[in-house]
Amino acid sequence: MKTETTLTAAAAVLTGAASAAAADAAAVNDLIAKIKSADDAVRGPAWQGAGPVGAPAVAPLAEVMSDPHFEIARSAKRAIEKIARHAGRPGANPERKAVEAELIKLLSHSNANVRRHAVWMLSEVGDAAAVGPMAALLADAEVREDARCALTRVPGSQATDALRGAMDGAPEEFKYALAESLRARGETVAGYPSKKLVPVKQTSVKAEA
Amino acid sequence: MNRIHRRSFLQRTGAAAIGATALGLPQILPARVLGASYTQPSAKDRLNIAHIGVGGMGGGHLGYMLARQSRGDVNVVAVCDVDENRLASAVKSTGGKATPYRDYRYVLERKDVDAVVIATPDHWHACQTVHACETGKHVYVEKPACCTIEEGKAMVRAARGNRICVQVGSQGRSQREAFLAHQYIANGMIGKVHTVKCWHYATPSDDNPVPDSEPPAELDWDLWLGPLPWRPYNRRYLHGVFRWLLESGGGQIRDRGAHVMSNALHFMDADRTGPVSVETKGRIPTRGLWDSAIDMEVTYQFKDPDWTLVWAQPGEMVPYFDRDRVKREGIREGYGAVYYGDKDKLVVWVGDGQVYTEKKAVEFQKPAGGVDVPKSPRFDHHEDWFEGIKTGRKTIMNIEGGVATAFLCVLGNLSLIVGRKLAWDPMRQEIVGDEAARRLMSRPQRFPYAL
């Protein structure tokens, strides 16, 4: 009898999980369909209300960021922002971790715009688990500057260590940027002084005599 | 007019500066005097001014300074812009006498520049102000002061640490009827103020979005973006319309909120305080590049003393009482604020270069022993800045006031961005209890355009 009850309860959990997954999938499909609409009256409320759809929608939305219709691509990008910011609310750590995990996966996406957006979103909701994958982008010529900025925002010694660790193999010019990040985090860096006050851009406009 | 000539002023204050430093008093002197290579004051009596950003409001500032130059008050020695067409036009307006620059850091390298007027898009204000302070230039910077909380803190540190006179361009505080409204409220005529409700018309939406494209030849897109993350050019970013993007402008709450709420903080003597909570409801555009709220209502709760500030787009507009004057002077009734006290209320219209208030405040005679409130010389915001430079006294819209006002604007948008009420520690100037929102207090800058 006891075994039967346990099995029944387990089946109910599985059924519940399956129902939740089905509901998630339906919500994601509905969101993606609306985001792909050419009508902003459909698309706009969809991306604006994307937050509660959560982590399952992150990867499908990242694919829509490559849509040739620039307004659809932008809507997908903004939907991911909504999801990350919703998940970042106080008391929603499991949701935040789920979104973080999906964003980390996007750091190896073939589209640089997706990688760039993911690393910036992780600067808002990523924790120590995201630092290593974010730091890997410091070697990615297309998005290394965004990764540096994003890591600068993430608190904790792991991010500091990652920025310092990247100094070794970085291109010489990028070491100045890494040094700027480290100093912004209160670290001491030998060499590679700030270039913020160094002018470089000449005008072709002339003063008249 | 008993004008203080710069050379004689420097000769007098240069000697006095040692004493001032010993007493821990502000010591405000031009860069040329503070520089290590200084030997004698320049042969010129007049402050040397450089303009960074010469389109839009920047063009207005340049015109103002050129008028002062013609009266012998200042020298306009440099103009700077990332748009070559605007720069060429500015040089022409100076009669070809000002040196043109694309990169403002050349301006800051010049030892003969005493002060800069910064009228660039908002995302540049903090970097350029901090850098100007660090190179010893006095600063007039357009409002709103900053785009993030950390930027604002850096601006205050830089101004204080380098003893720089900063005036933020919320010029409403300097207007005659703002002074009269302030005086009326400060003297208790409406009682204890418990609520200030601002109204303002909506932020426009980008109803004709366009794809990204190549930047025009005259524009240095990299330098326009400056500290913002790199992205392709889109003509919906500029000029002027940068105001409707959260990153570079922030909508009406930052553009005009930096005027109307500046006056609220000033009248409430609240520059050194801040709200304890901020809650925003709003409607954001469904399409286009511009992402600032079209309509919004932000409620700021202040404590000790307790009062409530409400920024509302559109809110409840109060028509000005004199329709003839509205037509005659072009009074922009689309924004303003109502101050509610426990005895009465007072309406203050507009809030920037125009400020109007009710007759009862205009006609009010301060009684003997009444409360004095700050007053800009000749009700001129720039004149107040010059006086601040020359005397070392705080300007009416000093960096602390400018940053406190900008924080209201920033927090109002942040609450909408994260979609929740924010708790704010006004003493530590930090968001509390919300790690993700806390991270948005800063925005790391793209190299090398760092604070």
Interface residues (C-beta under 8 A of the other chain):
Chain A: D40 A41 R43 G44 P45 Q48 G51 F70 E71 R74 R78 K82 R85 H86 G88 R89 P90 R96 R116 W120 S123 E124 V125 E145 D146 R148 C149 A150 T152 R153 V154 P155 Y176 A177 E180 S181 A184 S194 K195 K196 L197 V198 P199 V200 K201 Q202 T203 S204 V205 K206 A207 E208 A209
Chain B: E84 L87 A88 V91 K92 G95 G96 K97 A98 T99 P100 Y101 R102 D103 Y104 R105 Y106 L108 E109 C127 H131 E134 T135 P209 P211 D212 D220 L223 P229 W230 I284 P285 T286 R287 G288 L289 D291 I417 V418 G419 R420 G433 D434 E435 A436 A437 R439 L440 S442 R443 P444 Q445 R446 F447 P448 Y449 A450 L451
